[in-house]
Amino acid sequence: MHRAQLRRSEQELWLSAARGLHTSAAYALVRAARPSALRRAVEVAELGRARGLGETLARDRSDLSIIERQYPDIYERYRAAAEVVRSLERTDRATTDRQDEAQPSFTELANRIRAARADLDAAIEAIRAIPGYEAFLRPPTYAEIAAAAQPGVPLVYLITTPQGSLALIVPDGNAEPEALLLDEFTENDLKNLLLVRTGDEVVGGYLPGQLLGGKMLETALAMALPILGERLIAPLAQRLRALNATGVTLVPTGLLSLLPLHAATYRIDGSSRSLLDEFDVAYAPSARVLAIAQREQQRRAAKGVRLAGVGNPTGDLRYASAELHSICDLLPPAATTTFYEQAATRSAIWSALGESTIGHFSCHGSFADDPLDSALHLAAGDRITLRDLVAGDTTALSNLRLVALSACQTAITDFGRLPDESIGLPGGFLQAGVPAVVGTLWSVNDLSTALLMHRFYELHLHGDDAAGLAPQPPVRALRLAQQWLRDLTYKEMFDYFQRHRQLKAVRQHNSASVQVSGVRMPSALIEVGRALAEEYMLDHPNNRPYANPICWAAFTFNGAMEGAA
């Protein structure tokens, strides 16, 4: 039925109407306990995740190099048909809510899409007739899903239904999946965490807290994280320990995808723990999207590190420029291209991204009622919207290995109609081919963000000699940076800034001809952070100013894990 809908908007209406169908079916299959039911449950859960994103990526980024060499006519037929469909989809995305006389009518556009889809289907069938390509663009089998898992890093679908919850664990190597029935947590329990009501009035909960921040979010997290941890995450963590896992890629379904599951707390031997304390944690919209991200990661791996970034383009984020300065100081000057305040226009950053492997956005972000209008806010009223990423020309992003969205609300997805479709900025960058995206689930204090981002890049690009750490893969660098910020005391914070102050002085004494990287951060960040730590250090040296999850848990790693820089 989804495939039968012509326009993308009609497909999304169908997906909205069918919401929860695949998760309920997967849960029922596990409950049936029949032979091969677990494999089929995984296939059904995958089928319900990120249909639009997965199908678009599979169509546009499949590896057809062998067909191109051996069957050039078939390849060209497919390429041309796919380009026509892609162009019409962009037109559909751009015109759904913007009809005017210059745009094609609904009937005309529908007819053109129908004809283009027929040509594309015929080209796909021609490819499927080639030995070894019989399954081309068909829904993934269990073996194909399991191929996205990595040694020590299983794929885990998290499902919540009215009857209870379920974790489907998919190990690497096409081994048999496992199912954890978690019936102490139901869909109703989830809804009660998302919205707290007094009568008909919404008075709290994670969803309003996520959008409004402040005390409402603190209260919501204090309620939600222990419940999620004990009822949902603790049994999963126990099983991951038994499997000797070092990491996990979570595929949360439905409204679970809105939550910081990596920060959900549970008790071990009387101590509080979260997934971040035990494992590298990545999120993926689906196994199909993850597999394509992994391929893109390998394709882009040979290029040296080069960063393009924007800092404080709207001029009202106190530490955003210092954040970007501190990150760039970890790289040789020739490896960075930066735009600050009014220079940070869309055209400027877009042109610089084409030569870069990392894109860093230290700016405001927003989630809109129409998710396609969710945006990164740049100078002079410019924006990069989700619509630009899914309906525009994104060839400028073709070398990026990582995008870091150090901005507010950049990892929120469409929770109103299509929570399983990953319609948000991380999904948009993944659709554009970027294999990994760091985003935020809510607005974050920009000083704590500057600290966390500096530590993230410090660990990724250089490691930490004092801690015996080599340069870390991005997913682990983010995890360690979050732990570091959470556990940082005022005394340790003072020492950290004091060390960077001394390193800066050493660098300034060096000859101008000597390149020294990774040894300091800007004075603005050093002196403000040092003064804040000094103010509280004498009376409260062991207090942790950023221990509250509101300061660090918003950051999520989305997409393919990779090696260090």
Buried (B, 14 or more C-beta within 10 A) or exposed (E): EBEEBBBBEBBBBBBBEBBBBBBBBBBBBBBEEEEEBBBBBBBBBBBBBBBBBBBBBBBBBBEBEEBBEEBEEBBEBBBEBBEBBBEBBBBBBBBBEEEEEEEBEEEEBBEBBEEBBEBBBEBBEBBEEBEEBEEBBEBBBBEBBBBBBBEBBBBBBBBBBEBBBBBBBBBBEBEEBBBBBBEEBBBEBBBBBBBBEEEEEEEBBBBBBBBBBEEBBBBBBEBBBBBBBBBBBBBBBEBBEEBEBBBBBBBBBBBBBBBBBBBBBBEEEEEEBBBBBBBBBBBBBBBBBBBBBBBBBEBBEEEEBBBBBBBBBBEEBEBBBBBBBBBBBBBBEEBBBBBBBEBBBBEBBBEBBEEBBBBBBBBBBBBBEEBBBBBBBBBEEBBBBBBBBBBBEBEBBBBBBBBBBBBBBBBBBBBEBBBBBBBBBBBBBBBBBBBBBBBBBBBBBBBBBBBBBBBBBBBBBBBBEEEEBEBBBBBBBBBBBBBBBBEBBBBBBBBBBBBBBEBBEEBEEEEEEEEBBBBBBBEBBBEBBBEBBBEBBEEEBEEBBBBBBBBBBBBBBBBBBBEBB
